[in-house]
């Protein structure tokens, strides 16, 4: 499972921190939920700065051969994640 770790500056700028391939030996965590749970406990942002890359987007990333296309996909994934996490429940 691929995760994108990011920060959002006080000015609202997104900074890519890392791409993490969270693979558990022997296939123990195929969806990355154990890794994400650990990450949420260990980091002060409670998971706000990390998103799992959905399988369709991962395939799209792997098929994209130019930097601008990769950047656009990563930005979309992060913006969608952040919007969902910052949404006020009604």
Z-matrix of the N, CA and C atoms (Angstrom, degrees):
N
C 1 1.445
C 2 1.520 1 107.53
N 3 1.314 2 116.75 1 131.06
C 4 1.458 3 122.51 2 178.72
C 5 1.522 4 109.22 3 -96.37
N 6 1.326 5 115.38 4 133.98
C 7 1.460 6 122.10 5 176.05
C 8 1.521 7 109.16 6 -120.85
N 9 1.316 8 115.59 7 147.51
C 10 1.458 9 122.24 8 173.47
C 11 1.516 10 106.59 9 -110.09
N 12 1.317 11 115.63 10 124.39
C 13 1.456 12 120.73 11 176.71
C 14 1.527 13 107.16 12 -106.19
N 15 1.326 14 116.12 13 133.38
C 16 1.459 15 119.88 14 -174.67
C 17 1.516 16 111.27 15 -147.70
N 18 1.322 17 115.20 16 161.91
C 19 1.460 18 122.77 17 173.09
C 20 1.516 19 107.99 18 -121.02
N 21 1.314 20 115.94 19 152.36
C 22 1.462 21 121.63 20 171.94
C 23 1.520 22 106.26 21 -117.89
N 24 1.319 23 116.47 22 121.48
C 25 1.460 24 120.85 23 -177.84
C 26 1.531 25 109.61 24 -73.60
N 27 1.336 26 117.45 25 165.00
C 28 1.468 27 120.23 26 176.15
C 29 1.535 28 112.86 27 -57.53
N 30 1.337 29 116.87 28 -23.70
C 31 1.469 30 120.89 29 177.84
C 32 1.524 31 112.25 30 -85.09
N 33 1.322 32 116.99 31 0.45
C 34 1.460 33 120.70 32 178.85
C 35 1.519 34 114.14 33 87.27
N 36 1.324 35 117.61 34 6.76
C 37 1.461 36 120.49 35 178.24
C 38 1.525 37 109.66 36 -81.00
N 39 1.313 38 115.74 37 141.30
C 40 1.458 39 121.99 38 179.91
C 41 1.517 40 108.73 39 -95.43
N 42 1.321 41 115.52 40 131.48
C 43 1.458 42 120.81 41 176.32
C 44 1.522 43 108.22 42 -119.41
N 45 1.316 44 116.28 43 121.89
C 46 1.454 45 121.10 44 176.67
C 47 1.517 46 108.27 45 -72.20
N 48 1.328 47 117.31 46 126.80
C 49 1.456 48 122.17 47 -179.27
C 50 1.524 49 110.32 48 -98.08
N 51 1.326 50 116.49 49 -47.97
C 52 1.468 51 119.27 50 -176.72
C 53 1.516 52 110.91 51 -164.69
N 54 1.308 53 114.44 52 155.34
C 55 1.460 54 122.47 53 166.02
C 56 1.520 55 104.88 54 -108.33
N 57 1.310 56 116.85 55 125.81
C 58 1.460 57 121.26 56 -173.83
C 59 1.516 58 109.30 57 -120.61
N 60 1.302 59 115.79 58 123.07
C 61 1.453 60 121.62 59 174.57
C 62 1.526 61 106.46 60 -94.99
N 63 1.311 62 116.18 61 94.79
C 64 1.468 63 121.86 62 -175.23
C 65 1.527 64 108.94 63 -87.28
N 66 1.309 65 115.10 64 88.41
C 67 1.460 66 120.86 65 -179.50
C 68 1.522 67 108.43 66 -112.99
N 69 1.279 68 115.71 67 120.68
C 70 1.468 69 121.74 68 176.97
C 71 1.528 70 108.30 69 -85.84
N 72 1.302 71 115.71 70 137.34
C 73 1.460 72 118.58 71 177.27
C 74 1.524 73 109.85 72 -58.26
N 75 1.302 74 115.66 73 144.32
C 76 1.457 75 124.07 74 177.41
C 77 1.525 76 112.66 75 64.02
N 78 1.341 77 117.75 76 22.34
C 79 1.459 78 121.09 77 173.84
C 80 1.512 79 115.30 78 65.89
N 81 1.324 80 118.38 79 28.10
C 82 1.458 81 121.97 80 -176.51
C 83 1.527 82 113.85 81 -72.59
N 84 1.336 83 118.13 82 -20.26
C 85 1.465 84 121.21 83 -175.52
C 86 1.534 85 110.24 84 -136.11
N 87 1.334 86 117.53 85 64.13
C 88 1.467 87 119.86 86 -172.36
C 89 1.527 88 114.78 87 -62.54
N 90 1.325 89 118.50 88 -28.58
C 91 1.466 90 119.65 89 -179.14
C 92 1.524 91 112.68 90 -99.59
N 93 1.334 92 117.26 91 1.76
C 94 1.456 93 121.43 92 177.54
C 95 1.514 94 115.15 93 75.42
N 96 1.320 95 118.40 94 8.21
C 97 1.468 96 120.59 95 -175.82
C 98 1.531 97 112.16 96 -65.63
N 99 1.326 98 117.15 97 -35.38
C 100 1.469 99 119.71 98 178.38
C 101 1.518 100 110.12 99 -66.82
N 102 1.335 101 116.52 100 -43.29
C 103 1.465 102 120.00 101 178.95
C 104 1.527 103 110.06 102 -63.77
N 105 1.329 104 117.72 103 -44.92
C 106 1.465 105 121.11 104 -178.64
C 107 1.526 106 110.38 105 -63.75
N 108 1.307 107 117.68 106 -37.62
C 109 1.460 108 121.16 107 177.43
C 110 1.524 109 110.26 108 -62.43
N 111 1.335 110 115.91 109 -45.21
C 112 1.467 111 120.19 110 176.85
C 113 1.522 112 110.49 111 -60.35
N 114 1.335 113 116.57 112 -46.79
C 115 1.450 114 121.20 113 -177.32
C 116 1.522 115 111.07 114 -61.65
N 117 1.319 116 117.12 115 -40.77
C 118 1.466 117 121.32 116 -179.93
C 119 1.524 118 111.97 117 -64.61
N 120 1.334 119 116.79 118 -34.38
C 121 1.470 120 120.42 119 178.15
C 122 1.517 121 112.20 120 -75.50
N 123 1.316 122 117.87 121 -34.65
C 124 1.462 123 122.36 122 -171.88
C 125 1.528 124 114.53 123 -86.97
N 126 1.318 125 118.11 124 -20.21
C 127 1.460 126 121.22 125 -176.98
C 128 1.519 127 110.04 126 -110.89
N 129 1.303 128 116.38 127 147.07
C 130 1.461 129 122.38 128 -174.51
C 131 1.522 130 114.56 129 -68.82
N 132 1.318 131 118.10 130 -15.52
C 133 1.463 132 119.69 131 -175.01
C 134 1.526 133 113.75 132 -86.92
N 135 1.321 134 118.49 133 3.45
C 136 1.472 135 123.22 134 179.11
C 137 1.529 136 112.94 135 53.14
N 138 1.324 137 116.72 136 33.63
C 139 1.458 138 120.53 137 177.89
C 140 1.513 139 114.79 138 87.92
N 141 1.331 140 118.06 139 -0.10
C 142 1.467 141 120.42 140 -178.77
C 143 1.523 142 112.18 141 -63.54
N 144 1.327 143 118.25 142 -28.77
C 145 1.458 144 121.28 143 -176.00
C 146 1.509 145 114.14 144 -102.25
N 147 1.329 146 117.01 145 30.90
C 148 1.453 147 119.67 146 -178.40
C 149 1.525 148 109.60 147 -149.85
N 150 1.316 149 115.51 148 138.68
C 151 1.461 150 120.15 149 179.79
C 152 1.521 151 109.74 150 -140.63
N 153 1.321 152 115.35 151 138.72
C 154 1.463 153 120.89 152 173.20
C 155 1.522 154 108.35 153 -78.33
N 156 1.313 155 115.74 154 138.96
C 157 1.464 156 120.55 155 178.56
C 158 1.526 157 108.03 156 -85.80
N 159 1.333 158 117.18 157 118.39
C 160 1.469 159 119.67 158 179.28
C 161 1.534 160 111.03 159 -61.24
N 162 1.333 161 117.23 160 150.83
C 163 1.473 162 120.88 161 -177.31
C 164 1.531 163 114.20 162 -52.85
N 165 1.337 164 118.04 163 -41.33
C 166 1.470 165 119.94 164 179.73
C 167 1.520 166 111.19 165 -63.77
N 168 1.336 167 116.91 166 -40.12
C 169 1.460 168 120.26 167 178.75
C 170 1.524 169 111.24 168 -70.55
N 171 1.327 170 117.22 169 -34.57
C 172 1.461 171 120.31 170 176.84
C 173 1.525 172 109.97 171 -62.57
N 174 1.317 173 116.98 172 -43.91
C 175 1.468 174 120.69 173 177.66
C 176 1.525 175 110.54 174 -61.66
N 177 1.334 176 116.39 175 -39.93
C 178 1.463 177 120.89 176 178.40
C 179 1.528 178 110.64 177 -64.94
N 180 1.328 179 117.15 178 -43.07
C 181 1.467 180 120.59 179 176.98
C 182 1.523 181 111.32 180 -60.04
N 183 1.318 182 116.06 181 -44.24
C 184 1.461 183 120.70 182 -178.50
C 185 1.526 184 112.07 183 -66.07
N 186 1.320 185 118.02 184 -28.54
C 187 1.461 186 121.94 185 -178.85
C 188 1.528 187 112.73 186 -87.47
N 189 1.322 188 117.48 187 -12.91
C 190 1.465 189 121.34 188 -176.93
C 191 1.520 190 109.42 189 -85.73
N 192 1.332 191 114.96 190 131.31
C 193 1.460 192 119.28 191 -174.02
C 194 1.520 193 114.60 192 -109.36
N 195 1.326 194 118.28 193 0.61
C 196 1.465 195 117.98 194 -178.94
C 197 1.516 196 110.72 195 -124.00
N 198 1.323 197 115.06 196 151.61
C 199 1.465 198 121.27 197 -175.00
C 200 1.523 199 112.43 198 -62.13
N 201 1.312 200 117.72 199 -39.83
C 202 1.465 201 120.54 200 -179.04
C 203 1.522 202 111.19 201 -64.20
N 204 1.309 203 116.84 202 -39.99
C 205 1.462 204 120.52 203 177.98
C 206 1.521 205 111.96 204 -66.45
N 207 1.329 206 116.34 205 -42.42
C 208 1.464 207 120.24 206 176.99
C 209 1.519 208 111.06 207 -62.08
N 210 1.320 209 115.88 208 -44.62
C 211 1.472 210 120.90 209 179.67
C 212 1.526 211 110.73 210 -59.71
N 213 1.314 212 117.02 211 -42.93
C 214 1.463 213 120.68 212 -178.93
C 215 1.528 214 111.64 213 -63.90
N 216 1.317 215 116.98 214 -40.46
C 217 1.468 216 120.48 215 179.49
C 218 1.525 217 110.27 216 -66.52
N 219 1.329 218 116.54 217 -46.74
C 220 1.468 219 120.71 218 -179.70
C 221 1.524 220 110.26 219 -62.15
N 222 1.331 221 117.80 220 -43.52
C 223 1.465 222 120.69 221 178.88
C 224 1.523 223 111.46 222 -61.15
N 225 1.327 224 116.89 223 -42.64
C 226 1.475 225 120.43 224 179.62
C 227 1.523 226 110.65 225 -62.32
N 228 1.336 227 116.88 226 -44.60
C 229 1.465 228 120.79 227 -179.81
C 230 1.524 229 110.13 228 -60.32
N 231 1.332 230 116.47 229 -45.81
C 232 1.468 231 120.61 230 -179.19
C 233 1.519 232 111.09 231 -65.60
N 234 1.326 233 117.78 232 -45.43
C 235 1.472 234 120.42 233 -178.72
C 236 1.529 235 111.54 234 -63.20
N 237 1.328 236 117.04 235 -40.75
C 238 1.464 237 120.13 236 177.63
C 239 1.522 238 110.52 237 -64.47
N 240 1.326 239 116.52 238 -42.20
C 241 1.461 240 120.85 239 178.95
C 242 1.520 241 110.47 240 -61.83
N 243 1.309 242 116.22 241 -48.68
C 244 1.463 243 120.56 242 -176.53
C 245 1.527 244 110.67 243 -64.74
N 246 1.310 245 117.13 244 -41.44
C 247 1.472 246 120.37 245 179.39
C 248 1.525 247 110.36 246 -60.93
N 249 1.315 248 117.00 247 -41.64
C 250 1.467 249 120.54 248 178.81
C 251 1.511 250 112.77 249 -66.69
N 252 1.326 251 116.65 250 -37.94
C 253 1.456 252 120.81 251 -178.79
C 254 1.521 253 112.56 252 -75.56
N 255 1.328 254 117.06 253 -28.22
C 256 1.460 255 120.56 254 -178.78
C 257 1.521 256 112.79 255 -93.31
N 258 1.326 257 117.72 256 -6.00
C 259 1.462 258 120.84 257 -179.22
C 260 1.513 259 110.08 258 -63.79
N 261 1.310 260 115.02 259 137.30
C 262 1.463 261 121.02 260 178.79
C 263 1.531 262 107.57 261 -86.27
N 264 1.337 263 117.40 262 122.77
C 265 1.468 264 119.55 263 178.49
C 266 1.535 265 110.54 264 -62.57
N 267 1.320 266 114.70 265 140.46
C 268 1.475 267 117.75 266 179.95
C 269 1.502 268 112.26 267 -95.34
